[in-house]
Amino acid sequence: MRKQAGVSLIGMLIIVSLGAFILLLGFRALPAYSEYFAVQKILNAIAKESNSDTSVADIRRNFEKRADIEYVQTVGASDLVVEKQGGKVALSMEYERRVPIAGNVSLVFAFNPTSSARPGD
């Protein structure tokens, strides 16, 4: 007589529930990262278009317009840090995004997007 091998029903339920939880975390994290990459793209585009003659107010308005188009809702133009040096503009911001999972359990993401065109480069 051969000994039975394989996963029991309880073992299979545990594996499936862990997989479902990991998928839940992934699906909840996806919009946060999608928004981060949209902000990164906006900052790079504005930094390439702007020069030291562009006013900070114009840069902030440009960010607001692009953020509306890209559905960026977590951050606004007031969070934008603008640095001007030697004819180049560098943009950056820092923000956190909390994503609720269940009850009082949340994922916290700390983002720090910057434009690739840094002053002094």
The 8 nearest C-alpha neighbors of each residue, nearest first, counted from 0:
[[1, 2, 3, 4, 5, 6, 7, 8],
 [2, 0, 3, 4, 5, 6, 7, 8],
 [3, 1, 4, 0, 5, 6, 7, 8],
 [2, 4, 1, 5, 0, 6, 7, 8],
 [5, 3, 2, 6, 7, 1, 8, 10],
 [6, 4, 7, 3, 10, 8, 11, 2],
 [5, 7, 10, 11, 8, 4, 9, 3],
 [6, 8, 10, 9, 11, 5, 12, 4],
 [7, 9, 11, 10, 12, 6, 13, 5],
 [10, 8, 12, 11, 7, 13, 6, 14],
 [11, 9, 7, 13, 8, 12, 6, 14],
 [10, 12, 8, 14, 9, 13, 15, 7],
 [13, 11, 9, 15, 10, 14, 16, 8],
 [12, 14, 10, 16, 11, 15, 17, 9],
 [13, 15, 11, 17, 12, 16, 18, 10],
 [14, 16, 18, 12, 17, 13, 19, 11],
 [15, 17, 19, 13, 18, 14, 12, 20],
 [18, 16, 20, 14, 19, 15, 13, 21],
 [17, 19, 15, 21, 16, 20, 14, 22],
 [18, 20, 16, 22, 17, 21, 15, 23],
 [21, 19, 23, 17, 22, 18, 16, 24],
 [20, 22, 24, 18, 23, 19, 25, 17],
 [21, 23, 25, 19, 20, 24, 26, 18],
 [24, 22, 20, 26, 21, 25, 27, 19],
 [25, 23, 21, 27, 22, 26, 28, 20],
 [26, 24, 22, 28, 23, 27, 29, 21],
 [25, 27, 23, 29, 28, 24, 22, 30],
 [26, 28, 24, 25, 29, 23, 30, 98],
 [29, 27, 25, 31, 26, 30, 24, 32],
 [28, 30, 32, 26, 31, 27, 33, 25],
 [31, 29, 33, 32, 28, 34, 27, 26],
 [32, 30, 34, 28, 33, 29, 35, 96],
 [33, 31, 35, 29, 34, 30, 36, 28],
 [32, 34, 30, 36, 35, 31, 29, 37],
 [33, 35, 37, 31, 32, 36, 71, 30],
 [36, 34, 32, 38, 37, 33, 39, 31],
 [35, 37, 39, 33, 38, 34, 40, 32],
 [38, 36, 34, 40, 35, 39, 41, 33],
 [39, 37, 41, 35, 40, 36, 42, 34],
 [38, 40, 36, 42, 37, 41, 112, 35],
 [39, 41, 37, 43, 38, 42, 36, 44],
 [42, 40, 38, 44, 39, 43, 45, 37],
 [41, 43, 114, 39, 45, 44, 40, 46],
 [42, 44, 114, 46, 40, 41, 45, 115],
 [43, 45, 41, 47, 42, 46, 40, 48],
 [44, 46, 48, 42, 47, 43, 49, 41],
 [47, 45, 43, 49, 44, 48, 88, 42],
 [46, 48, 44, 45, 49, 43, 116, 50],
 [49, 47, 45, 46, 44, 50, 43, 88],
 [50, 48, 46, 47, 53, 45, 88, 51],
 [49, 51, 87, 52, 86, 53, 88, 48],
 [50, 52, 86, 53, 87, 83, 88, 49],
 [53, 51, 50, 54, 86, 49, 83, 87],
 [54, 52, 51, 50, 49, 55, 57, 58],
 [55, 53, 57, 56, 52, 58, 51, 59],
 [54, 56, 58, 57, 59, 53, 81, 60],
 [55, 57, 59, 54, 58, 60, 53, 61],
 [58, 56, 60, 54, 55, 59, 61, 53],
 [57, 59, 55, 61, 56, 60, 62, 54],
 [58, 60, 62, 76, 56, 61, 57, 55],
 [61, 59, 63, 57, 62, 58, 56, 64],
 [60, 62, 58, 64, 59, 63, 57, 65],
 [61, 63, 59, 65, 60, 64, 66, 76],
 [64, 62, 66, 60, 61, 65, 76, 67],
 [65, 63, 61, 67, 66, 62, 60, 68],
 [64, 66, 68, 62, 67, 63, 69, 61],
 [65, 67, 71, 63, 69, 68, 64, 70],
 [68, 66, 70, 64, 65, 69, 63, 71],
 [67, 69, 65, 66, 70, 64, 71, 63],
 [68, 70, 66, 67, 71, 65, 37, 34],
 [71, 69, 67, 68, 66, 72, 34, 65],
 [70, 72, 66, 69, 34, 73, 67, 74],
 [71, 73, 74, 70, 75, 66, 67, 34],
 [72, 74, 71, 75, 96, 94, 34, 95],
 [75, 73, 72, 78, 71, 76, 94, 77],
 [74, 76, 77, 78, 63, 73, 79, 72],
 [75, 77, 59, 79, 78, 63, 62, 74],
 [76, 78, 75, 79, 59, 74, 80, 63],
 [79, 77, 76, 75, 92, 74, 80, 93],
 [78, 80, 92, 76, 77, 91, 81, 90],
 [81, 79, 91, 90, 92, 78, 82, 89],
 [80, 82, 90, 89, 79, 83, 91, 88],
 [83, 81, 89, 88, 90, 80, 84, 118],
 [84, 82, 88, 87, 51, 89, 81, 118],
 [85, 83, 118, 87, 86, 82, 88, 119],
 [84, 86, 87, 83, 118, 119, 51, 88],
 [85, 87, 51, 50, 84, 83, 88, 52],
 [88, 86, 50, 84, 118, 85, 51, 83],
 [87, 89, 83, 46, 82, 50, 51, 118],
 [90, 88, 117, 82, 114, 116, 81, 118],
 [91, 89, 81, 114, 80, 113, 42, 82],
 [90, 92, 113, 80, 112, 79, 114, 89],
 [91, 93, 79, 80, 111, 112, 78, 113],
 [94, 92, 111, 110, 112, 91, 95, 78],
 [93, 95, 110, 109, 111, 92, 96, 74],
 [96, 94, 109, 108, 110, 97, 107, 93],
 [95, 97, 108, 107, 98, 109, 94, 31],
 [98, 96, 107, 106, 105, 108, 99, 95],
 [97, 99, 106, 105, 107, 100, 96, 27],
 [100, 98, 105, 101, 104, 106, 97, 103],
 [101, 99, 105, 104, 98, 102, 106, 27],
 [102, 100, 104, 99, 103, 105, 98, 106],
 [103, 101, 104, 100, 99, 105, 98, 106],
 [102, 104, 101, 105, 99, 100, 106, 98],
 [105, 103, 101, 100, 102, 99, 106, 98],
 [106, 104, 99, 100, 98, 97, 107, 103],
 [105, 107, 98, 97, 99, 108, 100, 104],
 [108, 106, 97, 96, 105, 98, 109, 95],
 [107, 109, 96, 95, 110, 97, 106, 31],
 [110, 108, 95, 94, 96, 107, 111, 93],
 [109, 111, 94, 93, 95, 112, 108, 35],
 [110, 112, 93, 92, 113, 94, 109, 91],
 [113, 111, 39, 91, 92, 110, 93, 114],
 [114, 112, 91, 90, 115, 111, 39, 42],
 [113, 115, 43, 42, 90, 116, 89, 91],
 [114, 116, 117, 43, 113, 89, 46, 42],
 [117, 115, 114, 89, 46, 118, 47, 88],
 [116, 118, 89, 120, 115, 119, 114, 88],
 [119, 117, 84, 120, 87, 89, 88, 116],
 [118, 120, 117, 84, 85, 87, 116, 86],
 [119, 118, 117, 116, 87, 85, 115, 84]]
